[in-house]
Amino acid sequence: MNKKQRKIYDTLFKEPMRDDILWHDVITLIKAIGGSATQEDNLGFRFELKTLSLNIYTPHPQKELKRYQVKAIREFLFKARINP
C-alpha cells in the first residue's frame, strides 16, 4: 500500500465521516491490499478480499461515496482484518 492508498484508508475511518471520498480511490485501495473489484452490472460492483465479498452500488450521479457506502466499506475492511 502506497502513501496515497494509506491516506484513503485513514480517511474511510475518520470521524466525523467525510463526504469527499472518491469511488475510484476505494477501488484502487481494495486492489492494493490484495482484493479484487469486479463490475457486476451497470450499477454495482463486487469487492472480494480474503474470503469475504461485498456487493455495492456505485455512487450516482456524483463520484463521491454516500454515507451508507462508507459504512459498508468500513465494515468490510474491518471484517477482513485490514490494519495497514
HUTAUR-V859095 format. One record per residue. N is the residue number from 1. RES is the residue in three letters. SS is DSSP state (@ for helix, = for strand, . for the rest). D_LAST is the distance of its C-alpha to the last C-alpha in Angstrom with 1 decimal. Layout:
((N,RES,SS,D_LAST) (N,RES,SS,D_LAST))
This chain:
((1,MET,.,7.8) (2,ASN,.,10.3) (3,LYS,@,10.9) (4,LYS,@,12.5) (5,GLN,@,10.0) (6,ARG,@,7.4) (7,LYS,@,10.7) (8,ILE,@,11.5) (9,TYR,@,8.5) (10,ASP,@,9.5) (11,THR,@,13.0) (12,LEU,@,12.9) (13,PHE,.,12.4) (14,LYS,.,14.8) (15,GLU,.,18.2) (16,PRO,.,20.7) (17,MET,.,19.5) (18,ARG,.,19.8) (19,ASP,.,22.3) (20,ASP,.,21.5) (21,ILE,.,18.4) (22,LEU,=,19.7) (23,TRP,@,19.9) (24,HIS,@,19.5) (25,ASP,@,16.2) (26,VAL,@,14.8) (27,ILE,@,16.4) (28,THR,@,14.8) (29,LEU,@,11.3) (30,ILE,@,12.2) (31,LYS,@,13.8) (32,ALA,@,11.1) (33,ILE,.,8.8) (34,GLY,.,12.1) (35,GLY,.,14.0) (36,SER,=,17.4) (37,ALA,=,19.2) (38,THR,=,23.0) (39,GLN,=,25.6) (40,GLU,.,27.8) (41,ASP,.,30.6) (42,ASN,.,31.4) (43,LEU,.,29.5) (44,GLY,=,26.5) (45,PHE,=,23.4) (46,ARG,=,21.9) (47,PHE,=,18.2) (48,GLU,=,17.5) (49,LEU,=,14.4) (50,LYS,.,15.0) (51,THR,.,18.2) (52,LEU,=,17.7) (53,SER,=,19.3) (54,LEU,=,19.8) (55,ASN,=,22.9) (56,ILE,=,23.0) (57,TYR,=,25.5) (58,THR,.,24.9) (59,PRO,.,25.7) (60,HIS,.,29.4) (61,PRO,.,31.1) (62,GLN,.,28.4) (63,LYS,.,25.1) (64,GLU,=,23.0) (65,LEU,.,21.5) (66,LYS,.,23.7) (67,ARG,@,22.6) (68,TYR,@,22.9) (69,GLN,@,20.7) (70,VAL,@,17.9) (71,LYS,@,18.4) (72,ALA,@,18.5) (73,ILE,@,15.2) (74,ARG,@,13.5) (75,GLU,@,15.3) (76,PHE,@,14.5) (77,LEU,@,10.7) (78,PHE,@,11.3) (79,LYS,@,13.8) (80,ALA,.,11.7) (81,ARG,.,9.4) (82,ILE,.,6.2) (83,ASN,.,3.8) (84,PRO,.,0.0))
